[in-house]
Amino acid sequence: MALIKSISGIRGTIGGRVNDNLTPLDIVKFASAFGTWLQNNKNKKDLTLVIGRDARISGQMVSSLVASTLQGLGINVVDLGLSTTPTVEIMVPELRADGGIILTASHNPKQWNALKLLNDKGEFISGDNGAEVLALAENEDFCYAEVDDLGQYETRNDAFDIHIKQILDLPTVHVEAIKAKKFKVVLDAVNSTGGISIPPLLEKLGVEVVKLYCEPTGQFPHNPEPLKEHLGDICELVVREKADLGIVVDPDVDRLAFIDEKGEMFGEEYTLVAVADYLLKDKKGVAISNLSSSRALRDVAKNLDSEYFASAVGEVNVVTLMKEKNAVIGGEGNGGIIYPELHYGRDSLVGIALFLTHLAKENKTVSELRATYPSYFMGKKKIELTPDIDVDALLIKVQEEYKNEEISTVDGVKIDFPENWVHLRKSNTEPIIRIYTEAFSQKEADKLGDDMIAKIRSLI
């Protein structure tokens, strides 16, 4: 099992030993560090933090520990209870809070949980801020409040309503156009909070919902990462129900995948592509994804007289570049939609509303819509190296080898060939180079990865 401390938060498996797993002591220590960091950086006495959790089994325990710890520091807590990552992100500025903590391990299996940290804009804290929080946790330099100064605790149950209203109020979400289509969808929410946040949105859009795994029990019925190999049940049910499409989200509802009316995957990479296609038709501008996301987004942007830029991998990096370029739309190829008109965070709910608007206006089936986009196939491989090898020096050699191609070193080394690409990223924790590829066929994408492994071996 594991405890992983990173600049974006802390995650680990429940149970086990302190400092090895996510134990109650680790949870208290990390909540104390974040609360202390906020107190050190805010010039005000009365701080308020918003917390919310996905439905995983350990959520209530972790949430209680976090809330009590923050109160112990003298910080007020607004607890949204069962929530989604984007809902907590929206509620932080909505309530003029000083920050937030989302209790979710995203697409990790049920034994995992995590604390994800938000600033007062409801966005993930920066790398530098995260490093400061980690240092405070390491030193355990905390000073708790005296009895008359303990933080207040309150719960709210209107957060989904607020989130949904903000989505329906967006001028780019055409409620009447969606209602006119009388769509029927199957929703797989992997027994987490998508099952209680998405149906109310769909009902307000006049969509008939067939629920699959929508009880927020935290007992995930399949691997919660929304990949093809985990989604046999919904693919069958879409066909059986004669539904227009299937919608799949991960436990904290920041990743979104679609199934077409034939029970085939729309492609997680193409969630962002379709939404960008819709938005850029109306408003030319900039689209952003990360270096490991599909080239299809670049192609679509170019076709619509818009620009495309790629950031380093990681939501914080995508958001930073989106702000710099004033992007219309951005996100990650894993089904993460970031729509700045609403907020700077991956949000499946707004992604669903924008996709359904696009589908309604195009007057196509989901499979017909998918056929309008270039088809690319991705491969993922890795090469394990011995600890004595200097991985950075090796990546410089690779760069030199392909110096006549288009190369980016923003995050590892990405080589853009005319017909395909390879992205090499080193692991921060072990002597491994991860190799991501994309080409016009799966066979070609896999061969590209194998060829790169052979090239790296020849350079060692």
C-alpha positions in Angstrom: 0.0 0.0 0.0 1.1 3.6 -0.3 1.1 7.2 0.9 1.9 9.7 -1.8 2.7 13.3 -0.8 2.7 15.7 -3.8 2.3 19.4 -4.4 -1.4 18.9 -5.3 -2.3 17.1 -2.0 -1.8 13.8 -0.2 -3.3 10.4 -1.2 -2.9 6.9 0.1 -4.6 3.7 1.0 -6.7 3.6 4.2 -5.3 1.5 7.1 -1.8 0.4 8.0 1.0 2.3 9.6 1.5 6.1 10.0 3.6 7.6 7.2 3.2 4.5 5.1 -0.5 4.8 4.4 -3.3 7.3 4.8 -4.0 6.9 8.5 -6.0 9.2 10.8 -2.7 10.7 12.0 -1.6 11.5 8.5 -5.0 13.0 7.7 -4.9 15.3 10.8 -1.3 16.3 10.1 -1.9 17.2 6.5 -5.2 19.1 7.3 -3.3 20.9 10.0 -0.5 21.9 7.6 -3.0 23.3 5.0 -5.0 25.2 7.6 -1.8 26.6 9.1 -0.5 27.6 5.6 -3.7 29.5 5.0 -3.5 31.2 8.3 0.1 32.2 7.6 -0.8 33.6 4.2 -4.1 35.4 4.9 -4.3 38.8 6.6 -7.5 38.0 8.3 -8.6 36.3 11.5 -11.8 34.5 10.6 -11.0 31.9 7.9 -13.6 29.6 6.2 -12.9 26.4 4.3 -15.3 24.5 2.1 -15.0 20.7 2.2 -16.8 18.0 0.2 -16.3 14.3 -0.6 -17.0 11.6 -3.1 -18.9 8.5 -2.0 -16.0 6.2 -1.2 -16.4 4.1 1.9 -13.7 6.0 3.9 -15.1 9.4 3.0 -17.2 10.1 6.1 -14.3 9.2 8.4 -11.7 11.3 6.5 -14.2 14.2 6.3 -14.9 14.1 10.1 -11.1 14.1 10.8 -10.5 17.0 8.4 -13.4 19.1 9.7 -12.5 18.6 13.3 -8.8 19.4 12.7 -9.7 22.7 10.9 -12.0 23.7 13.7 -9.2 22.9 16.1 -7.1 25.5 14.3 -9.9 28.0 14.7 -11.0 27.8 11.0 -14.7 27.7 10.1 -15.9 24.7 8.0 -18.7 24.6 5.5 -19.3 20.9 4.8 -21.1 20.1 1.5 -21.1 16.3 2.4 -21.4 14.1 -0.7 -20.3 16.3 -3.5 -18.2 16.4 -6.7 -14.8 18.0 -7.3 -16.2 20.7 -9.7 -19.0 21.5 -7.2 -16.6 22.1 -4.3 -14.5 24.2 -6.7 -17.5 26.3 -7.6 -18.7 26.7 -4.0 -15.4 28.2 -2.7 -15.8 31.5 -4.5 -19.6 31.3 -4.3 -19.3 31.4 -0.5 -16.4 33.8 -0.5 -14.4 31.1 1.4 -10.6 31.2 1.8 -10.0 27.7 0.3 -11.3 24.2 0.0 -10.4 20.6 0.5 -11.9 17.9 -1.7 -11.8 14.4 -0.2 -11.4 12.1 -3.2 -8.9 9.8 -4.8 -10.5 10.4 -8.2 -10.3 7.3 -10.3 -8.2 5.2 -7.8 -9.8 2.0 -6.4 -12.0 2.1 -3.3 -9.1 1.5 -0.7 -7.6 4.9 -1.7 -8.6 8.4 -0.5 -7.0 11.8 -0.8 -7.0 15.4 0.3 -7.0 17.8 -2.7 -6.3 21.5 -1.9 -8.0 24.5 -3.3 -7.2 28.3 -3.1 -9.8 31.0 -2.6 -10.6 30.9 -6.3 -11.6 27.3 -6.0 -8.6 26.2 -8.1 -5.8 23.8 -7.2 -3.0 25.5 -5.3 0.2 26.1 -7.2 3.3 23.9 -7.0 5.2 26.4 -4.9 2.2 26.7 -2.4 2.0 22.9 -2.3 5.7 22.6 -1.4 5.2 25.1 1.5 2.3 23.0 2.8 4.4 19.8 2.6 7.2 21.5 4.5 4.7 22.5 7.3 3.4 19.0 7.5 7.0 17.6 7.7 7.9 20.0 10.6 4.5 19.6 12.4 4.7 23.2 13.3 1.1 23.8 14.3 -0.6 26.0 16.9 -4.2 25.1 17.7 -6.9 27.5 18.9 -7.9 27.9 22.5 -11.4 26.8 23.5 -13.2 30.1 22.9 -11.6 30.5 19.4 -12.5 27.1 17.9 -13.9 27.2 14.3 -17.6 26.9 13.6 -19.1 24.0 11.6 -22.1 24.1 9.2 -23.5 21.9 6.5 -25.0 22.9 3.1 -27.2 20.8 0.9 -27.9 23.3 -2.0 -24.5 23.1 -3.7 -25.6 20.9 -6.6 -28.6 23.3 -7.2 -26.2 26.2 -7.4 -23.7 24.4 -9.7 -26.5 23.3 -12.0 -28.1 26.8 -12.2 -24.8 28.3 -13.1 -24.5 25.8 -16.0 -28.0 26.3 -17.2 -27.4 30.1 -17.2 -24.5 29.9 -19.6 -25.4 31.4 -23.0 -23.6 28.5 -24.7 -25.9 25.9 -23.1 -29.1 25.8 -25.2 -31.7 24.2 -22.9 -34.6 24.4 -25.4 -32.6 22.8 -28.2 -31.7 19.9 -25.9 -35.2 19.5 -24.7 -36.6 19.4 -28.2 -34.4 16.4 -29.0 -35.9 14.3 -26.1 -32.6 12.5 -25.7 -32.5 9.2 -23.7 -29.2 8.5 -22.0 -27.7 5.7 -19.8 -25.6 7.1 -16.9 -22.9 5.0 -15.2 -21.7 6.9 -12.1 -19.7 4.0 -10.6 -21.8 4.2 -7.3 -20.4 7.6 -6.4 -21.6 11.2 -6.5 -22.2 11.5 -10.2 -25.3 9.4 -9.5 -26.8 12.2 -7.4 -25.5 15.3 -9.2 -25.9 14.5 -12.9 -29.6 13.2 -13.0 -30.9 16.5 -11.7 -29.0 18.4 -14.4 -30.3 16.0 -17.1 -33.8 16.2 -15.9 -33.7 20.0 -16.2 -32.5 19.5 -19.8 -35.5 17.3 -20.5 -33.3 14.2 -20.9 -34.6 10.7 -20.0 -32.1 9.1 -17.7 -31.5 5.3 -17.3 -29.4 4.9 -14.1 -26.7 2.4 -13.9 -24.6 2.2 -10.7 -25.9 5.5 -9.4 -26.3 4.7 -5.7 -23.6 6.6 -3.8 -22.4 3.5 -1.8 -18.7 3.8 -2.6 -18.8 0.1 -3.6 -17.4 0.6 -7.1 -18.9 -2.2 -9.4 -15.9 -2.0 -11.8 -12.5 -0.3 -12.0 -13.5 3.4 -11.6 -11.3 4.7 -14.3 -13.6 5.3 -17.3 -11.7 3.2 -19.9 -13.1 0.9 -22.5 -12.1 -2.3 -20.8 -14.1 -1.4 -17.7 -17.3 -0.3 -19.4 -18.9 -3.5 -20.8 -22.1 -3.1 -18.8 -23.0 0.3 -20.0 -22.1 -0.4 -23.6 -24.6 -3.3 -23.6 -27.3 -1.3 -21.7 -27.2 1.6 -24.2 -28.0 -0.8 -27.0 -30.7 -2.7 -25.0 -32.4 0.6 -24.0 -32.1 2.0 -27.5 -30.6 5.1 -25.8 -29.1 8.0 -27.8 -25.8 7.8 -25.8 -24.1 6.6 -22.6 -22.5 8.9 -20.1 -19.7 7.7 -17.8 -18.0 9.6 -15.0 -15.3 8.8 -12.5 -16.0 8.9 -8.7 -15.4 12.6 -8.2 -17.0 13.6 -11.5 -14.1 15.5 -13.2 -13.6 12.9 -16.0 -16.2 12.4 -18.7 -16.6 9.7 -21.3 -19.4 9.0 -23.8 -20.7 5.8 -25.4 -22.4 6.1 -28.9 -25.9 4.7 -29.7 -24.2 1.5 -31.0 -22.6 0.8 -27.7 -19.1 1.8 -28.9 -16.8 4.2 -27.1 -16.8 7.8 -28.4 -13.2 7.9 -27.1 -12.2 9.6 -23.9 -9.8 11.8 -25.9 -12.7 13.0 -28.0 -14.8 14.4 -25.2 -12.7 17.6 -25.2 -12.4 17.6 -29.0 -16.2 17.6 -29.5 -16.8 20.3 -26.9 -14.0 22.5 -28.4 -15.5 21.9 -31.9 -18.9 23.3 -30.7 -17.4 26.3 -28.8 -14.8 27.4 -31.4 -17.4 27.3 -34.2 -19.2 30.1 -32.4 -16.2 32.0 -31.0 -12.8 31.6 -32.6 -9.9 31.6 -30.1 -7.5 29.3 -28.3 -7.8 25.7 -27.3 -5.4 24.1 -24.8 -4.7 20.5 -23.8 -1.6 18.8 -22.4 1.3 17.3 -24.4 0.0 13.8 -23.9 -3.5 14.5 -25.3 -4.7 13.8 -28.8 -3.6 15.8 -31.9 -7.3 15.8 -32.9 -7.9 18.9 -30.8 -5.1 20.8 -32.7 -6.7 19.6 -36.0 -10.2 20.8 -35.0 -8.9 24.2 -33.8 -6.9 24.7 -37.0 -10.0 23.9 -39.1 -12.0 26.5 -37.2 -9.3 29.3 -37.7 -8.4 28.9 -34.0 -5.1 28.3 -32.3 -3.9 25.4 -30.2 -1.2 25.2 -27.5 -0.1 22.3 -25.3 0.9 22.5 -21.7 2.9 20.2 -19.4 0.8 17.3 -18.0 -1.3 18.2 -15.0 -4.4 20.2 -14.5 -2.6 23.1 -12.7 -0.3 23.4 -15.8 -3.3 23.4 -18.2 -5.1 26.1 -16.3 -1.9 28.3 -16.1 -1.5 28.2 -19.9 -5.3 28.7 -20.4 -5.1 31.9 -18.4 -2.0 33.1 -20.2 -3.5 32.5 -23.6 -7.1 33.6 -22.6 -8.3 30.2 -23.9 -11.9 29.6 -24.9 -11.7 25.9 -23.9 -9.1 23.6 -22.4 -8.7 20.3 -20.6 -7.0 17.0 -20.7 -7.4 14.1 -23.0 -8.6 11.9 -20.2 -12.1 13.4 -20.5 -11.4 16.5 -18.4 -13.3 19.6 -19.7 -12.2 23.0 -18.4 -14.6 25.8 -19.4 -13.4 29.2 -18.1 -16.8 30.9 -18.5 -17.9 28.7 -15.5 -14.6 28.0 -13.6 -11.0 26.9 -14.1 -11.5 23.2 -13.2 -12.3 19.9 -14.9 -16.1 19.6 -14.8 -18.1 16.7 -16.2 -21.5 18.5 -15.6 -20.7 21.4 -17.8 -19.1 19.0 -20.3 -22.4 17.1 -20.5 -24.4 20.3 -21.1 -22.1 21.6 -23.8 -21.9 18.2 -25.5 -25.7 17.7 -25.6 -26.1 21.3 -27.0 -23.5 20.4 -29.7 -25.3 17.1 -30.5 -28.7 18.8 -30.7 -27.5 21.6 -33.0 -25.6 19.3 -35.3 -28.7 17.0 -35.6 -26.5 13.9 -35.8 -26.3 10.7 -33.9 -23.2 10.3 -31.6 -21.5 7.9 -34.0 -22.1 10.3 -36.9 -20.6 13.2 -34.9 -17.6 11.0 -34.0 -17.1 10.3 -37.7 -16.6 14.0 -38.4 -13.3 14.0 -36.4 -9.9 12.7 -37.5 -9.3 9.2 -36.0 -6.1 8.8 -34.0 -5.0 5.9 -31.9 -2.8 6.2 -28.8 -0.2 3.8 -27.3 1.3 3.8 -23.8 4.6 2.0 -23.0 7.4 2.3 -20.6 11.1 1.4 -20.4 12.6 0.4 -17.1 16.2 1.5 -16.6 18.8 0.7 -14.0 19.2 3.2 -11.1 22.7 4.1 -12.3 21.5 5.6 -15.6 21.2 9.4 -15.8 17.7 9.7 -17.3 18.0 13.4 -18.0 21.2 12.9 -20.0 19.5 10.1 -21.9 16.5 12.4 -22.8 19.0 15.0 -24.1 20.6 12.3 -26.3 17.1 11.5 -27.7 16.5 15.2 -28.3 19.8 15.4 -30.2 18.9 12.3 -32.3 15.7 13.9 -33.5 16.8 17.6 -33.7 15.4 18.0 -37.2 11.9 17.2 -36.0 9.5 19.5 -34.2 10.4 19.1 -30.5 9.0 20.3 -27.2 10.8 20.1 -23.9 8.1 21.7 -21.8 7.5 18.4 -20.1 10.0 15.7 -20.9 10.6 15.4 -24.6 7.8 15.4 -27.2 8.7 14.7 -30.8 6.1 15.8 -33.4 6.5 13.9 -36.7 4.4 14.9 -39.7 2.0 11.9 -39.3 2.4 11.0 -35.5 4.1 11.9 -32.3 6.0 10.4 -29.3 6.1 11.9 -25.8 8.8 10.7 -23.3 8.3 11.6 -19.6 10.6 10.4 -16.8 9.1 9.2 -13.6 9.9 11.3 -10.5 9.9 8.3 -8.2 11.6 5.4 -10.2 14.1 4.9 -13.1 11.4 4.7 -15.8 10.7 6.6 -19.0 7.0 6.6 -19.9 6.4 6.6 -23.7 3.1 8.0 -25.1 2.5 7.7 -28.8 -0.3 8.6 -31.3 -0.8 7.6 -34.9 -3.5 6.8 -37.5 -3.7 3.1 -36.4 -3.2 1.2 -33.1 -0.6 -1.0 -34.8 1.4 2.1 -35.9 1.1 3.7 -32.4 2.4 0.6 -30.8 5.2 0.2 -33.3 6.2 3.8 -32.7 6.6 3.0 -29.0 8.6 -0.1 -29.6 10.9 1.7 -32.1 11.5 4.4 -29.4 12.3 1.8 -26.8 14.9 0.3 -29.2 16.3 3.7 -30.0 16.7 4.5 -26.2 18.4 1.1 -25.6 20.8 1.9 -28.4 21.7 5.3 -26.8 22.5 3.8 -23.4 
